[in-house]
Amino acid sequence: MELQLALLLVMMLLASFTTFHISRRWYVPLALVWTVAFLLFGRLIGLSWTQLGLAHWGTGLLWALGCVAIVSIGMAAGVAIPRLHPLFADERVVTVTGAQVALKSLVEVPLGTVALEEVVFRSVLLALLTESYGLVWGVLGSALLFGFWHILPAYEMHDSHALTSQLGAGWRARIATVAGTIVATGGAGVGFAMLVVWSGSILAPIGLHWTMNSTGSIAAWLVGRRVAASGGGPPPPSDAAGAEAAPGPGAEAGPAPGNNAAAGPGTNAAPGPGTEAAAGPGDQASPEPGDDARRDDADEPGAARESG
């Protein structure tokens, strides 16, 4: 069993590195390839569909729909209440269009960040650790590694989010951001794992993770437009302007789990839910601070990974 766990950890390192450094246009295809590879690995080492959380589809779907409803209501309240707007202030989504946010929320987050992270951490890893060391260590171990999965996205996120950027620009500030992200996404990992335990299906954490990352991205975009409209920030681009600068089919210049990824928990990425797992309300990726806000970053490495 130790050998199987070691092989799984090596696969996780390779998946984390390759999906973070791949260009955005290839992020989703590569993430899907890794997702299938992890599922095949789980079956090859003898894990059943029930252990992998892929047997009770009906129950899992009901849990997922409940999670979607609850998180969506919470995010809508956050957008409606001005006092909560600082929680959604993220420079990475201010300069993107609605079409780019939709592509991220409906394609990159669910098919890339969330699918990969939930299969890795709440399907294969949780099942293997539980079988080897018991449920408690399975939940805690998968959550801890889920937190570590978000180190690279958290380091990249530091300068772009209103809350983390207040820590400063030095290496100590970045370490604080990374440490906080590990704790936050690790805590989210415990919750995601318990959803699998209670529902018997990874559909439950998939629904929660996707909604947290995707609605986090949408909420941050809406808040950014409101702030810009009130004169508190740069004017957001129109969808027409974004269409002119947008990359061709299969590419995107919008925000990027988080691996949570979240960002945040997820928070894909969100990235915000992966991402994404990952990882906070959705992890986003768009033009980096200091770059031309209108440039096409479809080939930016790491642009699509969530930190939540």
QUIGIUR-V824886 format. One record per backbone hydrogen bond with DSSP energy under -1.0 kcal/mol. NH is the residue of the N-H (numbers start at 1). CO is the residue of the C=O. If there is no record, write none. Layout:
BEGIN
nh=NH co=CO
nh=NH co=CO
END
This chain:
BEGIN
nh=5 co=1
nh=6 co=2
nh=7 co=3
nh=8 co=4
nh=9 co=5
nh=10 co=6
nh=11 co=7
nh=12 co=8
nh=13 co=9
nh=14 co=10
nh=15 co=11
nh=16 co=12
nh=17 co=13
nh=18 co=14
nh=19 co=15
nh=20 co=16
nh=21 co=17
nh=22 co=18
nh=25 co=298
nh=26 co=23
nh=27 co=24
nh=30 co=26
nh=31 co=27
nh=32 co=28
nh=33 co=29
nh=34 co=30
nh=35 co=31
nh=36 co=32
nh=37 co=33
nh=38 co=34
nh=39 co=35
nh=40 co=36
nh=41 co=37
nh=42 co=38
nh=43 co=39
nh=44 co=40
nh=45 co=41
nh=46 co=43
nh=47 co=42
nh=52 co=48
nh=53 co=50
nh=54 co=49
nh=57 co=55
nh=60 co=56
nh=61 co=57
nh=62 co=58
nh=63 co=59
nh=64 co=60
nh=65 co=61
nh=66 co=62
nh=67 co=63
nh=68 co=64
nh=69 co=65
nh=70 co=66
nh=71 co=67
nh=72 co=68
nh=73 co=69
nh=74 co=70
nh=75 co=71
nh=76 co=72
nh=77 co=73
nh=78 co=74
nh=79 co=75
nh=80 co=76
nh=81 co=77
nh=84 co=81
nh=85 co=82
nh=87 co=84
nh=88 co=85
nh=91 co=160
nh=93 co=90
nh=101 co=97
nh=102 co=98
nh=103 co=99
nh=104 co=100
nh=105 co=101
nh=106 co=102
nh=107 co=103
nh=108 co=103
nh=109 co=104
nh=111 co=107
nh=112 co=108
nh=113 co=108
nh=114 co=109
nh=115 co=110
nh=116 co=112
nh=117 co=113
nh=118 co=114
nh=119 co=115
nh=120 co=116
nh=121 co=117
nh=122 co=118
nh=124 co=119
nh=125 co=120
nh=127 co=123
nh=128 co=124
nh=129 co=125
nh=130 co=126
nh=131 co=127
nh=132 co=128
nh=133 co=129
nh=134 co=130
nh=138 co=134
nh=139 co=135
nh=140 co=136
nh=141 co=137
nh=142 co=138
nh=143 co=139
nh=144 co=140
nh=145 co=141
nh=146 co=142
nh=147 co=143
nh=148 co=144
nh=149 co=145
nh=150 co=147
nh=151 co=148
nh=154 co=150
nh=155 co=151
nh=156 co=152
nh=157 co=153
nh=158 co=154
nh=160 co=157
nh=161 co=157
nh=162 co=89
nh=165 co=161
nh=167 co=164
nh=168 co=165
nh=174 co=170
nh=175 co=171
nh=176 co=172
nh=177 co=173
nh=178 co=174
nh=179 co=175
nh=180 co=176
nh=181 co=177
nh=182 co=178
nh=183 co=179
nh=184 co=180
nh=185 co=181
nh=186 co=182
nh=187 co=183
nh=188 co=184
nh=189 co=185
nh=190 co=186
nh=191 co=187
nh=192 co=188
nh=193 co=189
nh=194 co=190
nh=195 co=191
nh=196 co=192
nh=197 co=193
nh=198 co=194
nh=199 co=195
nh=200 co=196
nh=202 co=53
nh=206 co=202
nh=207 co=203
nh=208 co=204
nh=209 co=205
nh=210 co=206
nh=211 co=207
nh=212 co=208
nh=213 co=209
nh=214 co=210
nh=215 co=211
nh=216 co=212
nh=217 co=213
nh=218 co=214
nh=219 co=215
nh=220 co=216
nh=221 co=217
nh=222 co=218
nh=223 co=219
nh=224 co=220
nh=225 co=221
nh=226 co=222
nh=227 co=223
nh=228 co=224
nh=229 co=225
nh=230 co=226
nh=231 co=228
nh=232 co=227
nh=242 co=238
nh=243 co=239
nh=244 co=240
nh=245 co=241
nh=246 co=242
nh=251 co=248
nh=259 co=277
nh=260 co=277
nh=262 co=263
nh=262 co=308
nh=263 co=265
nh=263 co=266
nh=264 co=261
nh=264 co=307
nh=266 co=279
nh=267 co=276
nh=269 co=270
nh=269 co=283
nh=271 co=269
nh=275 co=268
nh=275 co=276
nh=276 co=274
nh=277 co=274
nh=277 co=275
nh=278 co=276
nh=278 co=308
nh=282 co=272
nh=282 co=280
nh=283 co=262
nh=283 co=269
nh=291 co=288
nh=295 co=292
nh=300 co=297
nh=302 co=22
nh=303 co=300
nh=307 co=262
nh=308 co=261
nh=308 co=275
END
